[in-house]
Amino acid sequence: MLYKMLASRYRILSMPFIFIFDNGQRKESMFGGLDKHALMIQTGRYL
């Protein structure tokens, strides 16, 4: 319930969620906002 109250207070409609697929198989999933450095580390091995 606390999360719903905070989301309403700050007008948050959704949270980002990233899935990485390789040959149709889900390899990685990341929830929430990531800064550029963290995103590069998490996705770099798949690029």
C-alpha positions in Angstrom: 0.0 0.0 0.0 2.9 2.4 0.7 4.1 2.0 -2.8 0.7 3.0 -4.2 0.6 6.1 -2.0 4.1 7.1 -3.1 3.4 6.5 -6.7 0.2 8.6 -6.5 2.0 11.4 -4.6 4.8 11.7 -7.2 2.5 10.8 -10.2 4.5 7.8 -11.1 2.6 5.7 -13.7 5.0 2.9 -14.4 8.5 1.6 -13.7 11.0 0.8 -16.5 11.7 -2.9 -17.1 14.3 -4.1 -19.6 14.5 -7.6 -21.0 17.5 -8.8 -23.0 16.9 -11.7 -25.4 19.5 -13.8 -27.3 18.2 -16.2 -29.9 14.7 -16.0 -28.5 15.9 -16.8 -24.9 15.6 -14.3 -22.1 19.1 -13.8 -20.8 18.7 -10.8 -18.5 16.0 -8.7 -16.9 16.5 -5.3 -15.2 13.9 -3.5 -13.1 13.9 0.2 -12.3 15.9 3.1 -13.6 19.6 2.5 -14.2 22.2 5.2 -14.7 24.2 5.0 -17.9 27.2 3.3 -16.4 25.1 0.5 -14.7 23.2 0.0 -18.0 26.4 -0.3 -20.0 27.8 -2.8 -17.6 24.6 -4.9 -17.6 24.2 -4.9 -21.4 27.7 -4.7 -22.6 28.3 -8.4 -22.6 25.4 -8.9 -25.1 26.5 -6.2 -27.6 
